[in-house]
């Protein structure tokens, strides 16, 4: 009788250890997906920032020729950037919801390969 209980105890302990390992691996996978998403976002931001900077400078120089004043051209572009910032600020709740949805999707997204393996 005690041998039977001992075998079940070993099997239950082994099962719990394997489930804990699976949960740890799942957490590691989720964290790596989120970190990859943030890394990609930061790299995109670092590429877009100089593009916007030089594009703004080029448009400012073009506007400077149109209005006849270098300062005026740069002020016009600064005004456009301020207007864009105002629009972003006014629509911040929508943007926050969108990014929250993206973040939640990244945290909870399961690969189709995982579901295919579970079904077999």
C-alpha positions as CSV (number, residue, x, y, z in Angstrom):
1,X,0.0,0.0,0.0
2,X,2.8,2.4,1.0
3,X,4.6,1.6,-2.2
4,X,1.6,2.6,-4.3
5,X,1.3,5.9,-2.4
6,X,5.1,6.5,-2.8
7,X,4.8,5.9,-6.6
8,X,1.9,8.3,-6.9
9,X,3.7,10.9,-4.7
10,X,6.7,10.7,-7.1
11,X,4.5,11.0,-10.1
12,X,2.7,14.0,-8.7
13,X,5.9,15.6,-7.7
14,X,7.4,15.0,-11.2
15,X,4.2,16.4,-12.8
16,X,4.3,19.5,-10.7
17,X,8.0,20.1,-11.4
18,X,7.3,19.8,-15.2
19,X,4.3,22.1,-15.0
20,X,6.4,24.7,-13.1
21,X,9.1,24.4,-15.8
22,X,6.5,24.9,-18.5
23,X,5.2,28.0,-16.8
24,X,8.7,29.4,-16.4
25,X,9.4,28.8,-20.0
26,X,6.1,30.4,-21.0
27,X,7.0,33.5,-18.9
28,X,10.4,33.6,-20.5
29,X,8.9,33.5,-23.9
30,X,6.4,36.2,-23.2
31,X,9.0,38.5,-21.7
32,X,11.3,38.0,-24.7
33,X,8.5,38.8,-27.0
34,X,7.7,42.0,-25.2
35,X,11.4,43.0,-25.1
36,X,11.7,42.2,-28.8
37,X,8.7,44.4,-29.5
38,X,10.2,47.2,-27.5
39,X,13.6,46.8,-29.1
40,X,12.0,47.0,-32.5
41,X,10.0,50.1,-31.5
42,X,13.1,51.8,-30.2
43,X,15.1,51.0,-33.3
44,X,12.2,52.4,-35.5
45,X,12.0,55.5,-33.3
46,X,15.8,56.0,-33.7
47,X,15.5,55.7,-37.5
48,X,12.4,58.0,-37.8
49,X,13.7,60.7,-35.5
50,X,16.6,61.8,-37.8
51,X,14.4,61.4,-40.9
52,X,11.9,63.8,-39.4
53,X,14.7,66.2,-38.2
54,X,16.3,66.4,-41.7
55,X,13.0,66.5,-43.5
56,X,11.9,69.4,-41.2
57,X,15.2,71.2,-41.9
58,X,14.8,70.7,-45.6
59,X,11.2,71.9,-45.6
60,X,12.2,74.8,-43.4
61,X,14.9,75.9,-45.9
62,X,12.3,75.6,-48.7
63,X,9.8,77.7,-46.7
64,X,12.6,80.2,-46.0
65,X,13.0,80.7,-49.7
66,X,9.3,81.2,-50.1
67,X,8.8,83.7,-47.3
68,X,12.2,85.4,-47.8
69,X,13.3,84.8,-44.2
70,X,15.3,81.9,-42.8
71,X,13.9,82.4,-39.4
72,X,10.4,82.6,-40.8
73,X,10.8,79.3,-42.6
74,X,12.0,77.6,-39.4
75,X,9.2,79.1,-37.4
76,X,6.6,77.9,-39.8
77,X,7.9,74.3,-39.5
78,X,8.1,74.7,-35.7
79,X,4.4,75.7,-35.8
80,X,3.6,72.7,-37.9
81,X,5.4,70.5,-35.4
82,X,3.5,72.2,-32.5
83,X,0.2,71.6,-34.4
84,X,1.0,67.9,-34.8
85,X,1.9,67.7,-31.1
86,X,-1.4,69.4,-30.2
87,X,-3.3,66.9,-32.4
88,X,-1.4,64.0,-30.7
89,X,-2.2,65.5,-27.2
90,X,-5.9,66.0,-28.1
91,X,-6.1,62.3,-29.3
92,X,-3.9,60.9,-26.6
93,X,-6.7,58.6,-25.2
94,X,-7.2,57.0,-28.6
95,X,-3.4,56.5,-29.0
96,X,-3.1,55.1,-25.4
97,X,-5.9,52.6,-26.1
98,X,-4.2,51.6,-29.4
99,X,-0.8,51.0,-27.8
100,X,-2.4,49.3,-24.8
101,X,-4.1,47.0,-27.2
102,X,-0.9,46.3,-29.0
103,X,0.9,45.7,-25.7
104,X,-1.8,43.3,-24.5
105,X,-1.8,41.5,-27.8
106,X,2.0,41.0,-27.6
107,X,1.6,39.7,-24.0
108,X,-1.2,37.3,-24.8
109,X,-0.6,36.3,-28.4
110,X,-0.1,32.6,-28.9
111,X,1.6,31.2,-31.9
112,X,-0.5,29.0,-34.2
113,X,2.3,26.4,-33.9
114,X,1.6,26.1,-30.2
115,X,-2.1,25.5,-30.8
116,X,-1.4,22.9,-33.5
117,X,0.9,20.9,-31.2
118,X,-1.7,21.0,-28.5
119,X,-4.4,19.6,-30.8
120,X,-2.3,16.6,-31.9
